[in-house]
Amino acid sequence: MPDDPRNRELASPQERYDARLQRRSSTLLQRRVVEQERASIDEALDQILTDESIAQAAARIVAARRRFIIGSAKSYSYASLLAFDLGAGLSQVTLVDGTVVRGIDVLADVRANDLMVAFSFRRYRRDTVDIARRFVEAGGELVAVTDFEDAPLAKIADQSIYVATGSASYVDSPTVVASVLHVLATLTTASAKGARRRLIERDRLNTELGMYVN
């Protein structure tokens, strides 16, 4: 899912702020952001239908014995969302949060058939790149969700999913990323053995424990 090449020229939020937000009326800015997001999501959804990388990544995740999900800064939110959605239907899904589960803990015990899904978007966080690289060197499999073909993780990943994050804002857009990980979680869970049984059991426990407001 290629991004607009012009978007790459504005590497930092400060540069995008200067180029896009200064001396803009709120009405005009709102319209530009909404129009850009609408165009991006329409294009992304069309490309998802023909892009085999998401289905291939889902198959790798299902085949793995343990799955580790990682991302730093803003990408941590994407990692958390995918880990939550995958954990509902699959076992052995672990979010590397840097506190309860640290990167060093994962790297110290990489086993055959372990897989890591790493979210890494510009500006690329060194900690995510370093952990993912060492995970691959230890024999693990890597699925990278990133933005460009020359991104650091794209060079070492077994499977890459490229997501366009162009925006009319000073921050890169999360809209298409959320859509892609939603499709990825759906395809993965749909083909995972035992997913239906786990979902039924979770529903039973949620009801029994009174987790939600009726």
Contacts in CASP RR format, 6 or more apart in sequence:
PFRMAT RR
TARGET T0000
AUTHOR 0000-0000-0000
METHOD contacts of the structure
MODEL  1
MPDDPRNRELASPQERYDARLQRRSSTLLQRRVVEQERASIDEALDQILT
DESIAQAAARIVAARRRFIIGSAKSYSYASLLAFDLGAGLSQVTLVDGTV
VRGIDVLADVRANDLMVAFSFRRYRRDTVDIARRFVEAGGELVAVTDFED
APLAKIADQSIYVATGSASYVDSPTVVASVLHVLATLTTASAKGARRRLI
ERDRLNTELGMYVN
1 43 0 8 1.000
1 44 0 8 1.000
1 47 0 8 1.000
1 48 0 8 1.000
1 51 0 8 1.000
1 162 0 8 1.000
1 163 0 8 1.000
1 164 0 8 1.000
1 176 0 8 1.000
1 180 0 8 1.000
2 162 0 8 1.000
2 164 0 8 1.000
3 147 0 8 1.000
3 148 0 8 1.000
3 164 0 8 1.000
3 165 0 8 1.000
3 166 0 8 1.000
4 164 0 8 1.000
4 166 0 8 1.000
7 165 0 8 1.000
7 166 0 8 1.000
7 167 0 8 1.000
7 172 0 8 1.000
8 148 0 8 1.000
10 16 0 8 1.000
10 19 0 8 1.000
10 20 0 8 1.000
11 122 0 8 1.000
11 123 0 8 1.000
12 123 0 8 1.000
13 170 0 8 1.000
13 171 0 8 1.000
14 170 0 8 1.000
16 167 0 8 1.000
16 169 0 8 1.000
16 170 0 8 1.000
16 171 0 8 1.000
17 170 0 8 1.000
20 32 0 8 1.000
20 168 0 8 1.000
20 169 0 8 1.000
20 170 0 8 1.000
21 29 0 8 1.000
21 169 0 8 1.000
21 170 0 8 1.000
24 32 0 8 1.000
29 168 0 8 1.000
32 168 0 8 1.000
33 167 0 8 1.000
33 168 0 8 1.000
33 169 0 8 1.000
35 168 0 8 1.000
36 166 0 8 1.000
36 167 0 8 1.000
36 168 0 8 1.000
36 173 0 8 1.000
37 167 0 8 1.000
37 173 0 8 1.000
37 175 0 8 1.000
40 164 0 8 1.000
40 166 0 8 1.000
40 167 0 8 1.000
40 173 0 8 1.000
40 175 0 8 1.000
40 176 0 8 1.000
41 175 0 8 1.000
41 176 0 8 1.000
41 179 0 8 1.000
43 164 0 8 1.000
44 163 0 8 1.000
44 164 0 8 1.000
44 176 0 8 1.000
44 179 0 8 1.000
44 180 0 8 1.000
45 179 0 8 1.000
48 54 0 8 1.000
48 179 0 8 1.000
48 180 0 8 1.000
48 183 0 8 1.000
51 161 0 8 1.000
53 159 0 8 1.000
53 160 0 8 1.000
53 161 0 8 1.000
53 162 0 8 1.000
54 161 0 8 1.000
54 180 0 8 1.000
54 183 0 8 1.000
54 184 0 8 1.000
54 187 0 8 1.000
55 187 0 8 1.000
56 159 0 8 1.000
57 117 0 8 1.000
57 143 0 8 1.000
57 159 0 8 1.000
57 161 0 8 1.000
57 184 0 8 1.000
58 184 0 8 1.000
58 187 0 8 1.000
58 188 0 8 1.000
58 191 0 8 1.000
59 191 0 8 1.000
60 115 0 8 1.000
60 141 0 8 1.000
60 143 0 8 1.000
60 158 0 8 1.000
60 159 0 8 1.000
61 67 0 8 1.000
61 86 0 8 1.000
61 90 0 8 1.000
61 115 0 8 1.000
61 117 0 8 1.000
61 143 0 8 1.000
61 184 0 8 1.000
61 188 0 8 1.000
62 90 0 8 1.000
62 188 0 8 1.000
62 191 0 8 1.000
62 192 0 8 1.000
63 113 0 8 1.000
64 92 0 8 1.000
64 113 0 8 1.000
64 114 0 8 1.000
64 115 0 8 1.000
64 141 0 8 1.000
65 92 0 8 1.000
65 111 0 8 1.000
65 112 0 8 1.000
65 113 0 8 1.000
65 114 0 8 1.000
66 92 0 8 1.000
66 94 0 8 1.000
66 111 0 8 1.000
66 113 0 8 1.000
66 114 0 8 1.000
66 115 0 8 1.000
67 86 0 8 1.000
67 90 0 8 1.000
67 92 0 8 1.000
67 93 0 8 1.000
67 94 0 8 1.000
67 114 0 8 1.000
67 115 0 8 1.000
67 116 0 8 1.000
67 117 0 8 1.000
68 94 0 8 1.000
68 95 0 8 1.000
68 96 0 8 1.000
68 101 0 8 1.000
68 106 0 8 1.000
68 114 0 8 1.000
68 115 0 8 1.000
68 116 0 8 1.000
68 117 0 8 1.000
68 135 0 8 1.000
69 79 0 8 1.000
69 80 0 8 1.000
69 82 0 8 1.000
69 83 0 8 1.000
69 86 0 8 1.000
69 93 0 8 1.000
69 94 0 8 1.000
69 95 0 8 1.000
69 96 0 8 1.000
69 116 0 8 1.000
69 117 0 8 1.000
70 79 0 8 1.000
70 95 0 8 1.000
70 96 0 8 1.000
70 103 0 8 1.000
70 116 0 8 1.000
70 117 0 8 1.000
70 118 0 8 1.000
70 119 0 8 1.000
70 128 0 8 1.000
70 131 0 8 1.000
70 132 0 8 1.000
71 78 0 8 1.000
71 79 0 8 1.000
71 96 0 8 1.000
71 118 0 8 1.000
71 119 0 8 1.000
71 120 0 8 1.000
71 125 0 8 1.000
71 128 0 8 1.000
72 120 0 8 1.000
72 125 0 8 1.000
72 127 0 8 1.000
72 128 0 8 1.000
73 125 0 8 1.000
74 121 0 8 1.000
74 171 0 8 1.000
74 174 0 8 1.000
75 119 0 8 1.000
75 120 0 8 1.000
75 121 0 8 1.000
75 125 0 8 1.000
75 128 0 8 1.000
76 97 0 8 1.000
76 119 0 8 1.000
77 174 0 8 1.000
78 119 0 8 1.000
78 145 0 8 1.000
78 174 0 8 1.000
78 177 0 8 1.000
78 178 0 8 1.000
78 181 0 8 1.000
79 95 0 8 1.000
79 96 0 8 1.000
79 117 0 8 1.000
79 119 0 8 1.000
80 95 0 8 1.000
80 97 0 8 1.000
81 178 0 8 1.000
81 181 0 8 1.000
82 117 0 8 1.000
82 119 0 8 1.000
82 181 0 8 1.000
82 184 0 8 1.000
82 185 0 8 1.000
83 93 0 8 1.000
83 94 0 8 1.000
83 95 0 8 1.000
85 181 0 8 1.000
85 182 0 8 1.000
85 185 0 8 1.000
85 189 0 8 1.000
86 93 0 8 1.000
86 185 0 8 1.000
86 188 0 8 1.000
86 189 0 8 1.000
87 93 0 8 1.000
88 189 0 8 1.000
88 198 0 8 1.000
88 199 0 8 1.000
88 202 0 8 1.000
89 189 0 8 1.000
89 192 0 8 1.000
89 194 0 8 1.000
89 195 0 8 1.000
89 198 0 8 1.000
89 199 0 8 1.000
90 188 0 8 1.000
90 189 0 8 1.000
90 192 0 8 1.000
90 195 0 8 1.000
90 198 0 8 1.000
91 198 0 8 1.000
94 101 0 8 1.000
94 106 0 8 1.000
95 101 0 8 1.000
96 102 0 8 1.000
96 103 0 8 1.000
96 106 0 8 1.000
96 131 0 8 1.000
103 131 0 8 1.000
106 116 0 8 1.000
106 131 0 8 1.000
106 135 0 8 1.000
107 131 0 8 1.000
107 134 0 8 1.000
107 135 0 8 1.000
107 138 0 8 1.000
110 135 0 8 1.000
110 138 0 8 1.000
110 139 0 8 1.000
110 140 0 8 1.000
112 139 0 8 1.000
113 141 0 8 1.000
114 135 0 8 1.000
114 139 0 8 1.000
114 140 0 8 1.000
114 141 0 8 1.000
115 140 0 8 1.000
115 141 0 8 1.000
115 142 0 8 1.000
115 143 0 8 1.000
116 132 0 8 1.000
116 135 0 8 1.000
116 140 0 8 1.000
116 141 0 8 1.000
116 142 0 8 1.000
116 143 0 8 1.000
117 143 0 8 1.000
117 144 0 8 1.000
117 145 0 8 1.000
118 128 0 8 1.000
118 131 0 8 1.000
118 132 0 8 1.000
118 142 0 8 1.000
118 143 0 8 1.000
118 144 0 8 1.000
118 145 0 8 1.000
118 153 0 8 1.000
118 157 0 8 1.000
119 128 0 8 1.000
119 145 0 8 1.000
119 146 0 8 1.000
119 177 0 8 1.000
120 128 0 8 1.000
120 129 0 8 1.000
120 132 0 8 1.000
120 144 0 8 1.000
120 145 0 8 1.000
120 146 0 8 1.000
120 151 0 8 1.000
120 152 0 8 1.000
120 153 0 8 1.000
121 146 0 8 1.000
121 147 0 8 1.000
121 151 0 8 1.000
121 163 0 8 1.000
121 165 0 8 1.000
121 172 0 8 1.000
121 177 0 8 1.000
122 147 0 8 1.000
122 148 0 8 1.000
122 151 0 8 1.000
122 172 0 8 1.000
124 151 0 8 1.000
124 152 0 8 1.000
124 153 0 8 1.000
128 153 0 8 1.000
129 152 0 8 1.000
129 153 0 8 1.000
132 142 0 8 1.000
132 144 0 8 1.000
132 153 0 8 1.000
132 156 0 8 1.000
132 157 0 8 1.000
133 156 0 8 1.000
135 142 0 8 1.000
136 142 0 8 1.000
136 156 0 8 1.000
136 157 0 8 1.000
136 158 0 8 1.000
141 158 0 8 1.000
142 153 0 8 1.000
142 156 0 8 1.000
142 157 0 8 1.000
142 158 0 8 1.000
142 159 0 8 1.000
143 157 0 8 1.000
143 158 0 8 1.000
143 159 0 8 1.000
143 160 0 8 1.000
143 161 0 8 1.000
144 151 0 8 1.000
144 153 0 8 1.000
144 154 0 8 1.000
144 156 0 8 1.000
144 157 0 8 1.000
144 159 0 8 1.000
144 160 0 8 1.000
144 161 0 8 1.000
145 160 0 8 1.000
145 161 0 8 1.000
145 163 0 8 1.000
145 177 0 8 1.000
145 180 0 8 1.000
145 181 0 8 1.000
145 184 0 8 1.000
146 153 0 8 1.000
146 154 0 8 1.000
146 157 0 8 1.000
146 160 0 8 1.000
146 161 0 8 1.000
146 162 0 8 1.000
146 163 0 8 1.000
147 162 0 8 1.000
147 163 0 8 1.000
147 164 0 8 1.000
147 165 0 8 1.000
147 172 0 8 1.000
148 154 0 8 1.000
148 162 0 8 1.000
149 160 0 8 1.000
149 162 0 8 1.000
153 160 0 8 1.000
154 160 0 8 1.000
154 162 0 8 1.000
161 180 0 8 1.000
161 184 0 8 1.000
163 176 0 8 1.000
163 177 0 8 1.000
163 180 0 8 1.000
164 176 0 8 1.000
165 172 0 8 1.000
165 173 0 8 1.000
165 174 0 8 1.000
165 176 0 8 1.000
165 177 0 8 1.000
166 172 0 8 1.000
166 173 0 8 1.000
167 173 0 8 1.000
189 195 0 8 1.000
205 211 0 8 1.000
206 212 0 8 1.000
END
